[in-house]
Amino acid sequence: MRFSRTGLAAATAALFAAAVPAAAADPLTPYTTQQLSWGDCPFKPAADEKPAQCARVTVPRDWADPGAGPELEVSISRVAATGERRGALLLNPGGPGGQGTPLAGELAALQPTVNQLYDFVGMDPRGTGHAGTDDHGFQCQVPVGRLPQGPLDARDRSTASVAAHQQVPRAVAEACQSDALAPFVTTWQTAHDMDLIRTLLGDEKLNYLGYSYGTWLGAKYASLFPEHTGKTVLDSSVDFDGRLQADFEAFPVIDQRQFDDVYLPWLARNFPAQLGGTAAEVKAKWERVRAYYGTHGLAPDTYDGVFVGNGSPLRWVLGALIFLLGAQALDGTAPPAPEALSGDLDAVSRATFGVPAAELTTDRVVASAPAPDYTQAPGTRFAVACGDQPTRPASWYQRLSDRQGPRYPLFGWAYGLGETCGFWSDKPRHELPDVPPEAAANILVVQGEFDPQTGYEQATAGARSAGVPLVSVDDSPFHGQYALAGNPCVDGLVNVFLVKNSRPRATTCPGVPLPGEDRVHPVAGPVRGPSSVQTRLAGDAAALRTRVQDEISAVNRHW
């Protein structure tokens, strides 16, 4: 087993140099010789998923000093290959902080051809707890007294408003860094956990599929362990050879692009009677509805947030539902929803608010999120995002807000004032190298053109830097492509890579129709679109794809 040259190997070499007997002194032996005990998972699969087995893996708190500090446990799941096994395909949904064990059964059901050859292995990374249990992992307890009181509107640039906004990231950073676990919840540490899992599975190579932040994790594993890197698919990618924080800093830009160029025209096509027949008319009404909710108890920042990170069809429909309710309250009328979307609107209303769409009111929307006594901030999200690389100060992020707000008002005003990493004082303990050529030969990147959670430009930069091919998806505004979007071109190319050992060259796949529509409406953007068109894959797996894509989007939205 090989560990990265930058920590664990040096520590082990020092032990050998001291002439201590290897069998007695090697602090890795308890970890590398443990036996996996597979059993029932604590979560129950849905009827359209494959059942998985689960196990716990003991890992050192600090791979740079394996003998020090309390041990940790991470959960893994497995859906065994149904045919002649080639190895394991490790899965990560992103975040940082997403639990991946449920993914094994979901994706194995969606891609049975790949599951013939690979064990689908999910992982709940360190700090995320264990899916299906009461252990939710590293949570930062922030007393509500440290947080601002009353509704917030980041467009208000008064001194009091700016200070109130910055109370949140300051309190979260202080709460998270007060936990002794924080310095050990990083990508460097998790990549070493992954290589231990590879060893315990008995594989020479680790194959990998990661979404969103999972692309950063997968690329850094390849950087630290290039000789153990198997086929690697990075879907909805960050710039994995750049700054992780730069991808979050681009949220205002890519959210505004999706909102203005794709979402508003879609609303105009599908709800002209309620919202307006052009994107400009819809945007004007959206502003009026924002003001309406603001005077009826829903903070403007909260309203804006409904439309930020809109990376799944279900999220699109939820935004439309809340927007339509506000428009109805303003206009005093309720024109019927288009038949193609009425079922989706009703399903989202029942799932989110507990009532059918016909019974949902703006009052119920406003009352749906009562304030807790303590705010639980996701510690893994911040420990990784702020601990992997050096951070910039809060003053830099405030200036970013001043610059981005006027151009990207949907999220530009709020993002820079709310970035927790601006108040993070701990310095990174380990360097994360770029992808070397020998690992790049095994990597494929997939990216949607108008993804609002990982920007197309970030994926392009990472692929170009590493010299790996990029599969672009024209006109796609959603987060998570392979196995999730029902796109036959994407699924076909990735499956050929995984099953036939043939990696495609850089190429562009046509997008698929948006919710409620039966054709693609081309949008000008960074991708030069193909001339062909296609429809979304249908069949029994459609509901599962939609559900999993929404799960992937949810764990990767900006907190």
Stockholm file with secondary structure:
# STOCKHOLM 1.0

chainA/1-559         MRFSRTGLAAATAALFAAAVPAAAADPLTPYTTQQLSWGDCPFKPAADEKPAQCARVTVPRDWADPGAGPELEVSISRVAATGERRGALLLNPGGPGGQGTPLAGELAALQPTVNQLYDFVGMDPRGTGHAGTDDHGFQCQVPVGRLPQGPLDARDRSTASVAAHQQVPRAVAEACQSDALAPFVTTWQTAHDMDLIRTLLGDEKLNYLGYSYGTWLGAKYASLFPEHTGKTVLDSSVDFDGRLQADFEAFPVIDQRQFDDVYLPWLARNFPAQLGGTAAEVKAKWERVRAYYGTHGLAPDTYDGVFVGNGSPLRWVLGALIFLLGAQALDGTAPPAPEALSGDLDAVSRATFGVPAAELTTDRVVASAPAPDYTQAPGTRFAVACGDQPTRPASWYQRLSDRQGPRYPLFGWAYGLGETCGFWSDKPRHELPDVPPEAAANILVVQGEFDPQTGYEQATAGARSAGVPLVSVDDSPFHGQYALAGNPCVDGLVNVFLVKNSRPRATTCPGVPLPGEDRVHPVAGPVRGPSSVQTRLAGDAAALRTRVQDEISAVNRHW
#=GR chainA/1-559 SS CCCCTTTHHHHHHHHHHTTCCHHHHCTTHHHHTCCCCCEECSSCCCTTSCCCEEEEEEECSCTTSTTSSCCEEEEEEEECCSSSCCEEEEEECCTTTCCCHHHHHHHHHHCHHHHTTEEEEEEECTTSCCTTSSCCCCEEEEEGGGSCCSCCCTTCCSHHHHHHHHHHHHHHHHHHHTSTTGGGCSHHHHHHHHHHHHHHHTCSSEEEEEEEHHHHHHHHHHHHCGGGEEEEEEEEECCTTSCHHHHHHTHHHHHHHHIIIIIHHHHHHHCHHHHCSSHHHHHHHHHHHHHHHHTTTCCHHHHHHHTTTCCSHHHHHHHHHHHHHHHHHHHSCCCCCCHHHHHHHHHHHHHHHSSCGGGCCHHHHHTTCCCCSEEEEEHHHHHHHHHSSCCCCHHHHHHHHHHHHHHCTTTHHHHHHHCGGGGCCCCCSSCCCCCCHHHHTTEEEEEETTCSSSCHHHHHHHHHHHTCCEEEETTCCSSCCTTTSCCHHHHHHHHHHHHHCCCCCSEEECCCCCTTCSSCCCCCSSSCCCSCCCCCCCSTTHHHHHHHHHHHHHHHSCC
#=GC SS_cons         CCCCTTTHHHHHHHHHHTTCCHHHHCTTHHHHTCCCCCEECSSCCCTTSCCCEEEEEEECSCTTSTTSSCCEEEEEEEECCSSSCCEEEEEECCTTTCCCHHHHHHHHHHCHHHHTTEEEEEEECTTSCCTTSSCCCCEEEEEGGGSCCSCCCTTCCSHHHHHHHHHHHHHHHHHHHTSTTGGGCSHHHHHHHHHHHHHHHTCSSEEEEEEEHHHHHHHHHHHHCGGGEEEEEEEEECCTTSCHHHHHHTHHHHHHHHIIIIIHHHHHHHCHHHHCSSHHHHHHHHHHHHHHHHTTTCCHHHHHHHTTTCCSHHHHHHHHHHHHHHHHHHHSCCCCCCHHHHHHHHHHHHHHHSSCGGGCCHHHHHTTCCCCSEEEEEHHHHHHHHHSSCCCCHHHHHHHHHHHHHHCTTTHHHHHHHCGGGGCCCCCSSCCCCCCHHHHTTEEEEEETTCSSSCHHHHHHHHHHHTCCEEEETTCCSSCCTTTSCCHHHHHHHHHHHHHCCCCCSEEECCCCCTTCSSCCCCCSSSCCCSCCCCCCCSTTHHHHHHHHHHHHHHHSCC
//
